[in-house]
Amino acid sequence: MKASDRPALATSLVALWALVQTPRIAALPIIRDTLAGRAPDAWLYPGIVDVLVGITAPVIAYLLWRKRGPWIWLVALVWFTLSMLDHAGAFAVALTTAIPQAFLGGGKPTVVTSLVVGAALDAATILALISHPMRTHYVGSIRPGQPAETWVRAGIVALSVWALLQIPRFIALPVIHDVLAGGDSTAWLFPAIGDIIIAVPAPFIAYALWRKTAPWVWLTTLVWLVGSIVDHMDTITAALNTPAPHTFAAMSSSIPPATAPALQGAIDAIFLAFLLLGAVRSHYVNIDPPGAPQAHS
């Protein structure tokens, strides 16, 4: 790509929006107040994610502004997706619980507006990153995948089955009902919503993995797995700090509440690592990095 073709304004704006997330480190008092019982339990995990996003924001901003490469683009997509999910989760919590004073003074209109704007800008940034000019700038030329070896196909079948096994996460619907009715801790609200978000596309992802070899299948599945891991971490956080939901009471009496999400998150991580293997990635997408000679079939 020529220097004149660089989408300078777009990359600068994306990097700037990443840098603007740095003040989210200020969520530390929210974590402290939650652990001390001065704020609802539901704010603990959003506060933790805010701090992680804030700490990494300058690094992401620098990489987007000054560097290029497929991995920078991929990490940025995942990072903004995490930020968007955190904004969405905090929005759901803000509508159903008292807001900590440490969060913009605790005023609901101000907090809700900031979360809606933040999620909208995250979504706009994700759309910008996957647009052709930005994708070409960071990633280069993308070519279709190629036939895979037997072990890769076997792993894809296993991943497809694992995706189908996420459909039962619709069991979280009663948890949402119980939280909103006041029967369960509000800490379970966003983990339950996250379960539904993961369960809805699960059959479509399973089918796409099994039948398609397009680049979007690989990218969508990767982001979906990251979202599932984030949701499991939220569930673990809730399980370690609040009583289990009534829906899972029978199960939790024989199994520690954090065990199931920990095991499932570990399996998600294994499949995530599997997708990142060169042979697996090449089954769905091949990349000619920026500046590399164009491949010819």
C-alpha beads as a LAMMPS data file, in Angstrom:
LAMMPS data file: protein, C-alpha beads

297 atoms
296 bonds

1 atom types
1 bond types

-500.0 500.0 xlo xhi
-500.0 500.0 ylo yhi
-500.0 500.0 zlo zhi

Masses

1 110.0

Atoms # bond

1 1 1 0.000 0.000 0.000
2 1 1 1.307 3.447 -0.882
3 1 1 1.693 6.002 1.881
4 1 1 -0.876 8.169 0.127
5 1 1 -3.406 5.324 0.364
6 1 1 -3.167 5.168 4.137
7 1 1 -6.545 5.980 5.721
8 1 1 -4.866 8.551 7.991
9 1 1 -7.978 10.191 9.389
10 1 1 -9.717 6.891 10.107
11 1 1 -6.694 5.327 11.813
12 1 1 -6.140 8.486 13.863
13 1 1 -9.761 8.544 15.034
14 1 1 -9.719 4.849 15.926
15 1 1 -6.476 5.281 17.855
16 1 1 -7.872 8.381 19.583
17 1 1 -11.009 6.535 20.703
18 1 1 -8.807 3.779 22.133
19 1 1 -6.718 6.361 24.011
20 1 1 -9.848 8.025 25.411
21 1 1 -10.592 4.760 27.255
22 1 1 -7.576 5.274 29.557
23 1 1 -9.594 7.079 32.298
24 1 1 -11.580 3.884 32.822
25 1 1 -8.805 3.012 35.272
26 1 1 -10.808 5.256 37.606
27 1 1 -13.170 2.300 38.128
28 1 1 -10.860 1.089 40.917
29 1 1 -13.026 2.803 43.598
30 1 1 -16.067 0.983 42.190
31 1 1 -14.304 -2.348 42.720
32 1 1 -13.339 -1.285 46.247
33 1 1 -16.876 -0.172 47.111
34 1 1 -18.357 -3.384 45.717
35 1 1 -16.016 -5.599 47.724
36 1 1 -16.738 -3.507 50.824
37 1 1 -20.497 -3.898 50.370
38 1 1 -21.097 -0.219 49.648
39 1 1 -22.157 -0.872 46.031
40 1 1 -24.245 -3.659 44.466
41 1 1 -22.354 -6.843 43.586
42 1 1 -23.333 -6.425 39.946
43 1 1 -20.746 -3.659 39.525
44 1 1 -17.728 -5.779 40.446
45 1 1 -17.037 -7.396 37.080
46 1 1 -17.787 -4.284 34.964
47 1 1 -15.374 -2.421 37.225
48 1 1 -12.670 -5.055 36.729
49 1 1 -13.081 -4.965 32.943
50 1 1 -13.017 -1.156 32.975
51 1 1 -9.643 -1.210 34.736
52 1 1 -8.225 -3.787 32.305
53 1 1 -9.450 -1.755 29.323
54 1 1 -8.055 1.458 30.794
55 1 1 -4.636 -0.029 31.492
56 1 1 -4.253 -1.432 27.978
57 1 1 -5.796 1.548 26.159
58 1 1 -2.528 3.492 25.545
59 1 1 -0.869 0.380 24.108
60 1 1 -3.781 -0.342 21.759
61 1 1 -3.896 3.311 20.711
62 1 1 -0.171 3.376 19.914
63 1 1 -0.287 0.161 17.917
64 1 1 -3.275 1.327 15.871
65 1 1 -1.668 4.696 15.182
66 1 1 1.900 3.640 14.411
67 1 1 1.918 -0.040 13.456
68 1 1 0.354 -2.399 10.946
69 1 1 -0.156 -6.132 10.859
70 1 1 -2.869 -8.794 11.017
71 1 1 -2.367 -9.456 14.716
72 1 1 -2.632 -5.783 15.641
73 1 1 -5.909 -5.604 13.725
74 1 1 -7.227 -8.784 15.331
75 1 1 -6.261 -7.767 18.872
76 1 1 -7.865 -4.355 18.333
77 1 1 -11.105 -5.977 17.129
78 1 1 -11.223 -8.237 20.175
79 1 1 -10.326 -5.341 22.496
80 1 1 -13.097 -3.077 21.166
81 1 1 -15.543 -5.995 21.328
82 1 1 -14.638 -6.492 24.988
83 1 1 -15.102 -2.774 25.593
84 1 1 -18.500 -2.802 23.869
85 1 1 -19.670 -5.812 25.893
86 1 1 -18.534 -4.101 29.081
87 1 1 -20.454 -0.942 28.183
88 1 1 -23.537 -3.026 27.359
89 1 1 -23.268 -4.997 30.588
90 1 1 -22.854 -1.864 32.686
91 1 1 -25.875 -0.372 30.889
92 1 1 -28.026 -3.357 31.910
93 1 1 -26.745 -3.114 35.473
94 1 1 -27.328 0.661 35.606
95 1 1 -30.975 0.176 34.654
96 1 1 -31.612 -2.369 37.402
97 1 1 -29.407 -1.411 40.380
98 1 1 -28.177 1.566 42.332
99 1 1 -25.203 3.222 40.638
100 1 1 -22.028 3.725 42.737
101 1 1 -21.174 7.322 43.583
102 1 1 -17.705 6.686 42.166
103 1 1 -19.278 6.298 38.719
104 1 1 -19.816 9.864 37.503
105 1 1 -21.488 10.796 40.764
106 1 1 -24.070 8.026 40.528
107 1 1 -26.517 10.041 38.413
108 1 1 -28.526 7.593 36.305
109 1 1 -29.140 9.849 33.262
110 1 1 -25.459 10.781 33.025
111 1 1 -24.223 7.230 33.535
112 1 1 -26.703 5.608 31.149
113 1 1 -25.981 8.203 28.454
114 1 1 -22.227 7.713 28.782
115 1 1 -22.618 3.942 28.473
116 1 1 -24.873 4.164 25.412
117 1 1 -22.478 6.580 23.714
118 1 1 -19.497 4.421 24.636
119 1 1 -21.084 1.242 23.260
120 1 1 -22.171 3.049 20.084
121 1 1 -18.674 4.419 19.464
122 1 1 -17.161 0.988 20.125
123 1 1 -19.551 -0.510 17.559
124 1 1 -18.730 2.238 15.053
125 1 1 -15.022 1.585 15.595
126 1 1 -15.471 -2.149 14.980
127 1 1 -17.331 -1.406 11.749
128 1 1 -14.546 0.973 10.717
129 1 1 -11.869 -1.649 11.392
130 1 1 -13.611 -4.290 9.281
131 1 1 -14.233 -1.873 6.412
132 1 1 -12.171 -2.574 3.295
133 1 1 -9.778 0.433 3.522
134 1 1 -8.957 -0.130 7.194
135 1 1 -8.756 -3.898 6.867
136 1 1 -6.419 -3.582 3.892
137 1 1 -4.277 -1.030 5.719
138 1 1 -3.713 -3.233 8.760
139 1 1 -4.074 -6.752 7.373
140 1 1 -3.184 -6.609 3.696
141 1 1 -4.742 -8.772 1.007
142 1 1 -7.044 -11.579 2.177
143 1 1 -7.421 -14.741 0.118
144 1 1 -9.808 -17.692 0.582
145 1 1 -8.785 -20.694 2.634
146 1 1 -7.450 -23.995 1.369
147 1 1 -8.224 -27.673 2.022
148 1 1 -7.154 -28.771 5.479
149 1 1 -5.338 -31.806 6.781
150 1 1 -7.281 -34.585 8.472
151 1 1 -6.347 -33.504 12.012
152 1 1 -7.537 -29.953 11.263
153 1 1 -10.879 -31.218 9.960
154 1 1 -11.263 -33.411 13.057
155 1 1 -10.609 -30.407 15.288
156 1 1 -13.166 -28.343 13.360
157 1 1 -15.770 -31.060 13.855
158 1 1 -15.007 -31.039 17.584
159 1 1 -15.317 -27.249 17.668
160 1 1 -18.641 -27.441 15.816
161 1 1 -19.937 -29.905 18.409
162 1 1 -18.699 -27.612 21.183
163 1 1 -20.579 -24.708 19.592
164 1 1 -23.783 -26.775 19.562
165 1 1 -23.262 -27.581 23.244
166 1 1 -23.565 -23.858 24.017
167 1 1 -27.261 -23.839 23.057
168 1 1 -28.328 -25.051 26.545
169 1 1 -27.021 -21.751 27.913
170 1 1 -30.590 -20.566 27.238
171 1 1 -31.178 -21.981 30.719
172 1 1 -30.022 -18.536 31.860
173 1 1 -33.424 -17.076 30.907
174 1 1 -34.971 -18.011 34.291
175 1 1 -31.945 -16.464 36.012
176 1 1 -32.640 -13.141 34.303
177 1 1 -36.264 -13.385 35.427
178 1 1 -35.265 -14.151 39.028
179 1 1 -32.753 -11.293 39.148
180 1 1 -35.281 -8.784 37.833
181 1 1 -37.854 -10.125 40.313
182 1 1 -35.430 -9.639 43.189
183 1 1 -34.937 -13.333 43.927
184 1 1 -31.277 -13.560 42.883
185 1 1 -28.326 -11.225 43.275
186 1 1 -27.939 -8.586 40.576
187 1 1 -24.401 -9.913 40.073
188 1 1 -25.966 -12.674 37.972
189 1 1 -27.747 -10.368 35.542
190 1 1 -25.035 -9.742 32.983
191 1 1 -23.558 -13.276 33.109
192 1 1 -27.052 -14.533 32.309
193 1 1 -27.488 -12.019 29.496
194 1 1 -24.065 -13.039 28.198
195 1 1 -25.152 -16.678 28.147
196 1 1 -28.093 -15.780 25.919
197 1 1 -25.855 -13.709 23.637
198 1 1 -23.546 -16.709 23.195
199 1 1 -26.345 -19.260 22.817
200 1 1 -28.235 -17.423 20.057
201 1 1 -25.540 -17.668 17.329
202 1 1 -24.220 -21.059 18.507
203 1 1 -26.047 -23.242 15.923
204 1 1 -25.164 -20.870 13.085
205 1 1 -21.497 -20.855 14.073
206 1 1 -21.506 -24.657 14.300
207 1 1 -22.958 -24.916 10.798
208 1 1 -20.600 -22.302 9.323
209 1 1 -17.526 -23.999 10.814
210 1 1 -18.579 -27.335 9.366
211 1 1 -19.700 -26.189 5.914
212 1 1 -17.904 -22.928 5.088
213 1 1 -14.283 -21.883 4.663
214 1 1 -14.682 -18.110 4.343
215 1 1 -12.513 -15.640 6.323
216 1 1 -15.564 -14.265 8.161
217 1 1 -16.219 -17.713 9.652
218 1 1 -12.791 -17.791 11.263
219 1 1 -13.008 -14.215 12.567
220 1 1 -16.585 -14.527 13.841
221 1 1 -15.842 -17.768 15.655
222 1 1 -12.732 -16.310 17.244
223 1 1 -14.600 -13.253 18.550
224 1 1 -17.486 -15.501 19.684
225 1 1 -15.094 -17.662 21.706
226 1 1 -13.544 -14.570 23.303
227 1 1 -17.036 -13.369 24.229
228 1 1 -17.809 -16.768 25.736
229 1 1 -14.613 -16.684 27.813
230 1 1 -15.444 -13.173 29.046
231 1 1 -18.923 -14.377 30.043
232 1 1 -17.499 -17.370 31.915
233 1 1 -15.110 -15.064 33.792
234 1 1 -18.074 -12.894 34.760
235 1 1 -19.883 -16.001 36.008
236 1 1 -16.841 -17.050 38.047
237 1 1 -16.633 -13.583 39.592
238 1 1 -20.313 -13.729 40.570
239 1 1 -19.993 -17.285 41.892
240 1 1 -17.076 -16.372 44.157
241 1 1 -18.845 -13.364 45.673
242 1 1 -22.595 -14.118 45.777
243 1 1 -24.942 -17.083 46.372
244 1 1 -25.733 -19.218 43.345
245 1 1 -28.985 -18.476 41.457
246 1 1 -32.021 -20.489 42.450
247 1 1 -32.023 -22.095 38.991
248 1 1 -28.630 -23.678 39.727
249 1 1 -29.199 -24.379 43.433
250 1 1 -29.429 -28.158 43.062
251 1 1 -26.347 -28.327 40.879
252 1 1 -24.264 -26.022 43.090
253 1 1 -24.925 -28.197 46.145
254 1 1 -22.709 -30.926 44.690
255 1 1 -20.382 -28.911 42.452
256 1 1 -18.588 -25.690 43.480
257 1 1 -20.344 -22.847 41.602
258 1 1 -17.192 -21.633 39.869
259 1 1 -16.112 -25.083 38.663
260 1 1 -18.397 -25.430 35.622
261 1 1 -17.678 -21.971 34.115
262 1 1 -13.956 -22.449 34.802
263 1 1 -13.899 -25.763 32.920
264 1 1 -15.999 -24.395 30.067
265 1 1 -13.827 -21.288 29.824
266 1 1 -10.729 -23.506 29.667
267 1 1 -12.252 -25.504 26.786
268 1 1 -13.098 -22.228 25.019
269 1 1 -9.466 -21.159 25.436
270 1 1 -8.210 -24.458 23.989
271 1 1 -10.405 -24.054 20.912
272 1 1 -9.326 -20.414 20.629
273 1 1 -5.691 -21.532 20.554
274 1 1 -6.666 -24.190 17.991
275 1 1 -8.170 -21.526 15.685
276 1 1 -4.967 -19.486 15.893
277 1 1 -2.792 -22.358 14.641
278 1 1 -1.411 -21.617 11.192
279 1 1 -2.799 -24.767 9.594
280 1 1 -6.279 -24.091 10.973
281 1 1 -6.244 -20.416 10.098
282 1 1 -5.149 -21.245 6.543
283 1 1 -8.210 -23.459 6.133
284 1 1 -10.397 -20.348 6.392
285 1 1 -8.186 -17.433 5.397
286 1 1 -4.804 -16.659 3.869
287 1 1 -3.226 -13.244 4.291
288 1 1 -0.675 -11.327 2.269
289 1 1 0.566 -8.759 4.829
290 1 1 0.723 -5.040 3.901
291 1 1 3.556 -4.464 1.444
292 1 1 3.963 -8.144 0.568
293 1 1 3.971 -9.214 -3.107
294 1 1 0.485 -10.235 -4.195
295 1 1 0.007 -13.990 -4.462
296 1 1 -1.335 -15.378 -7.703
297 1 1 -3.360 -18.543 -7.982

Bonds

1 1 1 2
2 1 2 3
3 1 3 4
4 1 4 5
5 1 5 6
6 1 6 7
7 1 7 8
8 1 8 9
9 1 9 10
10 1 10 11
11 1 11 12
12 1 12 13
13 1 13 14
14 1 14 15
15 1 15 16
16 1 16 17
17 1 17 18
18 1 18 19
19 1 19 20
20 1 20 21
21 1 21 22
22 1 22 23
23 1 23 24
24 1 24 25
25 1 25 26
26 1 26 27
27 1 27 28
28 1 28 29
29 1 29 30
30 1 30 31
31 1 31 32
32 1 32 33
33 1 33 34
34 1 34 35
35 1 35 36
36 1 36 37
37 1 37 38
38 1 38 39
39 1 39 40
40 1 40 41
41 1 41 42
42 1 42 43
43 1 43 44
44 1 44 45
45 1 45 46
46 1 46 47
47 1 47 48
48 1 48 49
49 1 49 50
50 1 50 51
51 1 51 52
52 1 52 53
53 1 53 54
54 1 54 55
55 1 55 56
56 1 56 57
57 1 57 58
58 1 58 59
59 1 59 60
60 1 60 61
61 1 61 62
62 1 62 63
63 1 63 64
64 1 64 65
65 1 65 66
66 1 66 67
67 1 67 68
68 1 68 69
69 1 69 70
70 1 70 71
71 1 71 72
72 1 72 73
73 1 73 74
74 1 74 75
75 1 75 76
76 1 76 77
77 1 77 78
78 1 78 79
79 1 79 80
80 1 80 81
81 1 81 82
82 1 82 83
83 1 83 84
84 1 84 85
85 1 85 86
86 1 86 87
87 1 87 88
88 1 88 89
89 1 89 90
90 1 90 91
91 1 91 92
92 1 92 93
93 1 93 94
94 1 94 95
95 1 95 96
96 1 96 97
97 1 97 98
98 1 98 99
99 1 99 100
100 1 100 101
101 1 101 102
102 1 102 103
103 1 103 104
104 1 104 105
105 1 105 106
106 1 106 107
107 1 107 108
108 1 108 109
109 1 109 110
110 1 110 111
111 1 111 112
112 1 112 113
113 1 113 114
114 1 114 115
115 1 115 116
116 1 116 117
117 1 117 118
118 1 118 119
119 1 119 120
120 1 120 121
121 1 121 122
122 1 122 123
123 1 123 124
124 1 124 125
125 1 125 126
126 1 126 127
127 1 127 128
128 1 128 129
129 1 129 130
130 1 130 131
131 1 131 132
132 1 132 133
133 1 133 134
134 1 134 135
135 1 135 136
136 1 136 137
137 1 137 138
138 1 138 139
139 1 139 140
140 1 140 141
141 1 141 142
142 1 142 143
143 1 143 144
144 1 144 145
145 1 145 146
146 1 146 147
147 1 147 148
148 1 148 149
149 1 149 150
150 1 150 151
151 1 151 152
152 1 152 153
153 1 153 154
154 1 154 155
155 1 155 156
156 1 156 157
157 1 157 158
158 1 158 159
159 1 159 160
160 1 160 161
161 1 161 162
162 1 162 163
163 1 163 164
164 1 164 165
165 1 165 166
166 1 166 167
167 1 167 168
168 1 168 169
169 1 169 170
170 1 170 171
171 1 171 172
172 1 172 173
173 1 173 174
174 1 174 175
175 1 175 176
176 1 176 177
177 1 177 178
178 1 178 179
179 1 179 180
180 1 180 181
181 1 181 182
182 1 182 183
183 1 183 184
184 1 184 185
185 1 185 186
186 1 186 187
187 1 187 188
188 1 188 189
189 1 189 190
190 1 190 191
191 1 191 192
192 1 192 193
193 1 193 194
194 1 194 195
195 1 195 196
196 1 196 197
197 1 197 198
198 1 198 199
199 1 199 200
200 1 200 201
201 1 201 202
202 1 202 203
203 1 203 204
204 1 204 205
205 1 205 206
206 1 206 207
207 1 207 208
208 1 208 209
209 1 209 210
210 1 210 211
211 1 211 212
212 1 212 213
213 1 213 214
214 1 214 215
215 1 215 216
216 1 216 217
217 1 217 218
218 1 218 219
219 1 219 220
220 1 220 221
221 1 221 222
222 1 222 223
223 1 223 224
224 1 224 225
225 1 225 226
226 1 226 227
227 1 227 228
228 1 228 229
229 1 229 230
230 1 230 231
231 1 231 232
232 1 232 233
233 1 233 234
234 1 234 235
235 1 235 236
236 1 236 237
237 1 237 238
238 1 238 239
239 1 239 240
240 1 240 241
241 1 241 242
242 1 242 243
243 1 243 244
244 1 244 245
245 1 245 246
246 1 246 247
247 1 247 248
248 1 248 249
249 1 249 250
250 1 250 251
251 1 251 252
252 1 252 253
253 1 253 254
254 1 254 255
255 1 255 256
256 1 256 257
257 1 257 258
258 1 258 259
259 1 259 260
260 1 260 261
261 1 261 262
262 1 262 263
263 1 263 264
264 1 264 265
265 1 265 266
266 1 266 267
267 1 267 268
268 1 268 269
269 1 269 270
270 1 270 271
271 1 271 272
272 1 272 273
273 1 273 274
274 1 274 275
275 1 275 276
276 1 276 277
277 1 277 278
278 1 278 279
279 1 279 280
280 1 280 281
281 1 281 282
282 1 282 283
283 1 283 284
284 1 284 285
285 1 285 286
286 1 286 287
287 1 287 288
288 1 288 289
289 1 289 290
290 1 290 291
291 1 291 292
292 1 292 293
293 1 293 294
294 1 294 295
295 1 295 296
296 1 296 297
